[in-house]
Amino acid sequence: MTTKKIPIPVEAGVPACRFLIERPAGTEARPPGFGGRESLIFQYTAEVAPNPFFQCFGIYNDVMAVIQFADVTYRVGTATLVTGLSFEVEEGETLVLLGRSGSGKSTTLKLINHLLMPTVGSVQVNGKDTREWDPIALRRRIGYVIQDIGLFPHFSVFENVALVPRLEKWPAEKIRLRVTEVLELVDLDPIKFADRYPAQLSGGQRQRVGVARALCADPQILLLDEPFGALDPTTRSEIQNQFRVLQKQLGKTMVFVTHDVAEALLLGTRIGFMKEGKLLTPAPPPDFLKMDDPEISAFLAPVRSLLQFGSALTT
């Protein structure tokens, strides 16, 4: 985290005593040189100007980005899968990558956990270039949930969930307690489910086990690649709502890939739209809804139609 002390104009009439303002990224009032959310603490009034503003000295604490992309391009042979990606993901936020199949969403995830390496540019995790990380050590610090779940069919639920803690050589009792805890977090009774095998579970239950496994080693980062895409609508809605509760409860940093705009609006702190390997500037859901890009408008059309239909029903 970086701290900078700079003079900042503040509207007259605002008390000059110490107070805190949370200012989201992208607001016009942000001073130059700061990215992400900042905490502005006014310490004292330096002078009262004759105009409608007076000068204060503010301390900006720039929230550290957990994930940083700097002009990243990835190519396979002559094919460019993503190009010019530059963005940050801050601690505790959920960045949703939305777009059509083949737009580069999953490739972007794999660049974060060292499954792929940039052809150009750099990806940093906790301020360290992924090229400098030991790939195994990095992946064990990142939870990864995919659409087909990837549970080992010959492992019980307990063994699947405990996989990374066992690789990290946690004590057996610590593993037992943690597996019990995360199964309860995802609404699976450990007594009923710990000894079952994946073939004995429904699709929704297997997906919950996949989320529990990703959480078990308490990673700082979660990468989720269309994790609920194969579920029926009712189960999907239930797990989305449960996942939203987990977001607030756990405060993990997440990058979530989907092609479902309603899911993006429900779960995203910010939404970034990917098209032909490029990323449009991520924006909070209310701002995303106002974007006039033709491709985004096509994605939003069903949601807007539902909103209009709901509005018509209430008039």
C-alpha positions in Angstrom: 0.0 0.0 0.0 1.3 3.4 -0.9 0.6 6.6 1.0 0.7 10.1 -0.5 0.1 13.5 1.1 -1.2 16.1 -1.3 -3.3 19.3 -1.2 -6.9 18.6 -2.3 -9.7 21.1 -2.8 -12.8 20.4 -0.7 -16.2 22.0 -0.9 -16.7 24.8 1.6 -18.8 24.0 4.5 -17.4 20.4 4.9 -15.9 20.1 8.4 -12.1 20.3 8.3 -11.7 17.8 11.2 -10.4 14.3 10.5 -12.9 12.2 8.5 -12.9 9.5 5.9 -14.3 9.4 2.4 -14.4 6.2 0.3 -14.0 7.3 -3.3 -14.4 4.6 -6.0 -12.1 4.5 -9.0 -13.2 6.5 -12.0 -14.8 9.4 -10.2 -14.0 12.8 -11.7 -12.9 14.2 -8.3 -10.0 11.8 -8.1 -6.6 13.5 -8.2 -4.2 12.3 -10.8 -1.8 9.4 -10.0 -4.1 7.1 -8.1 -5.6 3.9 -9.2 -8.3 1.9 -7.5 -10.3 2.8 -4.4 -8.6 5.3 -2.1 -9.2 6.4 1.4 -9.0 10.2 1.8 -8.3 11.4 5.3 -8.4 15.2 5.8 -6.0 16.1 8.6 -6.3 19.8 8.9 -7.2 23.0 7.0 -4.2 24.7 5.5 -6.1 27.8 4.4 -9.6 29.0 3.6 -9.8 30.3 0.1 -12.0 33.2 -0.9 -13.7 31.0 -3.5 -16.2 28.2 -2.7 -13.4 25.8 -2.0 -10.8 25.7 0.8 -7.6 23.8 0.8 -7.0 20.7 2.9 -4.1 18.3 3.1 -5.3 14.8 2.4 -3.7 11.4 2.9 -4.5 9.0 0.1 -4.0 5.3 0.9 -3.9 3.6 -2.4 -5.4 0.1 -2.0 -2.8 -2.4 -3.3 -3.7 -4.3 -6.4 -3.5 -8.1 -5.8 -3.4 -8.8 -9.6 -1.9 -6.5 -12.2 -1.8 -6.8 -16.0 0.5 -4.5 -17.8 0.1 -4.4 -21.6 -0.3 -8.2 -21.8 -0.5 -10.0 -25.2 -0.6 -13.8 -25.6 0.0 -15.5 -28.9 0.0 -19.1 -30.0 1.9 -19.3 -33.3 0.3 -16.6 -35.5 -2.9 -16.5 -33.5 -3.3 -13.7 -30.9 -5.6 -14.8 -28.1 -5.5 -11.6 -26.0 -3.9 -8.3 -26.7 -3.0 -5.1 -24.8 -4.6 -6.2 -21.5 -3.9 -3.6 -18.8 -6.0 -3.8 -15.6 -5.8 -4.3 -11.9 -7.9 -6.4 -9.4 -7.9 -5.0 -5.9 -8.0 -6.9 -2.7 -11.5 -8.2 -1.9 -13.1 -7.3 -5.2 -14.8 -9.5 -7.8 -13.9 -8.7 -11.3 -16.2 -10.4 -13.8 -14.9 -11.0 -17.3 -17.9 -11.1 -19.6 -18.0 -11.9 -23.3 -18.7 -14.5 -26.0 -16.9 -17.8 -26.3 -13.4 -17.3 -27.7 -13.1 -13.7 -26.6 -10.1 -14.5 -24.4 -11.7 -14.8 -20.9 -10.3 -18.2 -20.0 -6.9 -17.3 -21.4 -6.8 -14.3 -19.1 -7.5 -16.5 -16.1 -4.7 -18.9 -17.1 -2.3 -16.0 -17.4 -2.9 -15.3 -13.7 -2.1 -18.7 -12.3 0.9 -19.4 -14.5 -0.8 -22.0 -16.7 0.2 -19.6 -19.6 2.9 -17.0 -19.8 2.6 -13.6 -21.6 4.2 -13.2 -25.0 4.4 -9.5 -24.3 3.9 -7.5 -21.1 3.7 -8.7 -17.5 1.3 -10.2 -15.0 1.9 -9.6 -11.3 0.4 -11.3 -8.4 1.0 -9.5 -5.0 3.5 -7.3 -6.7 5.6 -10.2 -8.1 5.8 -11.1 -11.8 4.4 -14.5 -12.5 7.7 -15.3 -14.2 9.4 -15.0 -10.9 6.9 -17.2 -9.0 7.4 -20.9 -8.6 4.4 -22.2 -10.6 3.4 -24.8 -8.1 3.7 -22.5 -5.1 1.6 -19.8 -7.0 -1.2 -22.2 -8.0 -1.5 -23.5 -4.4 -2.1 -19.9 -3.3 -4.9 -19.5 -5.8 -8.3 -21.4 -5.7 -9.5 -22.5 -9.2 -13.0 -23.5 -10.0 -14.0 -24.6 -13.5 -17.2 -25.5 -15.2 -16.6 -29.3 -15.3 -15.4 -29.2 -11.7 -12.5 -31.6 -12.1 -13.2 -33.7 -9.1 -11.2 -36.9 -8.8 -13.8 -39.7 -9.2 -11.8 -42.2 -7.1 -11.5 -39.7 -4.2 -14.2 -39.1 -1.6 -15.6 -35.7 -1.1 -13.3 -35.3 1.9 -10.3 -36.4 -0.1 -11.1 -34.0 -3.0 -11.6 -31.0 -0.7 -8.5 -31.8 1.4 -6.2 -32.1 -1.7 -4.2 -28.9 -1.4 -3.8 -28.9 2.4 -2.5 -32.5 2.2 0.0 -31.4 -0.5 1.0 -28.6 1.8 1.5 -31.2 4.6 -1.0 -29.7 7.0 -1.6 -31.7 10.3 -4.4 -34.2 9.9 -6.6 -32.7 12.6 -6.2 -29.2 11.0 -7.3 -30.7 7.7 -10.3 -32.4 9.2 -11.5 -29.2 10.9 -10.9 -27.2 7.7 -12.7 -29.6 5.4 -15.7 -29.7 7.9 -15.7 -25.9 7.9 -15.7 -25.3 4.1 -18.3 -28.0 3.5 -20.6 -26.2 5.9 -19.8 -22.9 4.2 -21.1 -24.3 0.9 -24.2 -25.9 2.6 -23.1 -29.5 2.5 -23.5 -31.5 5.7 -20.1 -33.1 6.4 -21.6 -36.0 8.1 -23.8 -36.8 5.1 -21.4 -35.9 2.3 -17.7 -36.3 3.4 -17.6 -40.0 2.6 -19.5 -39.9 -0.7 -17.9 -40.1 -4.1 -18.5 -37.7 -7.0 -20.7 -40.2 -8.9 -23.1 -40.2 -5.8 -23.7 -36.4 -6.0 -26.0 -34.2 -8.1 -24.5 -31.6 -10.4 -25.1 -28.8 -7.9 -23.6 -30.8 -5.1 -20.5 -31.5 -7.2 -20.2 -27.8 -8.0 -20.4 -27.0 -4.2 -17.6 -29.5 -3.6 -15.5 -27.8 -6.3 -16.0 -24.4 -4.5 -15.2 -26.0 -1.1 -11.9 -27.5 -2.6 -10.9 -24.1 -4.0 -11.5 -22.5 -0.5 -9.9 -25.2 1.6 -6.4 -23.9 1.7 -7.7 -20.4 2.4 -6.3 -18.8 -0.8 -6.2 -15.1 -1.2 -7.4 -15.3 -4.8 -10.1 -17.3 -6.4 -10.3 -17.8 -10.2 -13.7 -19.1 -11.4 -14.2 -20.1 -15.0 -17.9 -20.3 -15.8 -18.4 -22.4 -12.6 -22.2 -22.6 -12.7 -22.6 -22.8 -16.4 -23.6 -26.5 -16.6 -26.3 -26.3 -13.9 -30.0 -26.2 -14.4 -31.6 -22.7 -13.9 -33.0 -23.3 -10.4 -29.8 -24.9 -9.0 -27.7 -22.2 -10.7 -29.8 -19.4 -9.1 -29.5 -21.1 -5.7 -25.7 -21.4 -5.9 -25.3 -17.9 -7.3 -27.1 -16.5 -4.3 -25.2 -18.7 -1.9 -22.0 -17.6 -3.6 -22.9 -14.0 -3.2 -23.2 -14.5 0.6 -19.7 -16.2 0.6 -18.3 -13.2 -1.3 -19.3 -10.9 1.6 -18.4 -13.4 4.3 -14.9 -14.3 3.0 -13.7 -11.1 1.3 -11.6 -13.0 -1.3 -10.1 -11.4 -4.4 -11.9 -13.0 -7.3 -11.8 -13.1 -11.1 -15.0 -14.6 -12.4 -15.5 -15.6 -16.1 -19.0 -15.9 -17.5 -21.0 -15.3 -20.7 -24.2 -14.7 -18.6 -24.8 -11.0 -18.2 -27.3 -11.5 -15.3 -24.7 -13.5 -13.4 -22.2 -10.7 -14.1 -24.5 -8.0 -12.8 -25.3 -10.1 -9.7 -21.8 -11.1 -8.6 -19.4 -8.5 -10.0 -17.9 -5.6 -8.2 -16.7 -4.5 -11.6 -17.5 -6.0 -15.0 -15.0 -6.1 -17.9 -16.2 -6.9 -21.3 -13.9 -8.9 -23.6 -14.1 -8.9 -27.3 -11.7 -10.4 -29.8 -9.0 -10.6 -27.1 -9.3 -7.0 -25.9 -10.8 -5.8 -22.6 -13.0 -2.8 -22.4 -12.4 -0.7 -19.2 -14.0 -2.6 -16.3 -16.9 -0.7 -14.7 -19.2 -1.2 -11.7 -22.5 -2.8 -12.7 -24.6 0.5 -12.8 -22.0 2.1 -15.1 -21.7 -1.0 -17.2 -25.5 -0.9 -17.9 -25.0 2.6 -19.4 -22.3 1.6 -21.9 -23.3 2.1 -25.5 -20.8 -0.4 -27.2 -22.9 -2.4 -29.7 -21.6 -5.7 -28.5 -22.4 -4.9 -24.9 -25.8 -3.6 -25.9 -26.5 -7.0 -27.5 -25.6 -8.8 -24.3 -27.7 -6.4 -22.2 -30.8 -6.6 -24.5 -32.4 -9.5 -22.7 -31.9 -7.8 -19.3 -33.2 -4.5 -20.5 -36.3 -6.3 -22.0 -37.0 -8.0 -18.6 -36.6 -4.7 -16.8 -39.0 -3.0 -19.2 -41.5 -5.9 -18.9 -41.3 -5.7 -15.1 -41.8 -2.0 -15.2 -44.9 -2.5 -17.5 -46.4 -5.0 -15.0 -46.2 -2.4 -12.2 -47.8 0.4 -14.1 
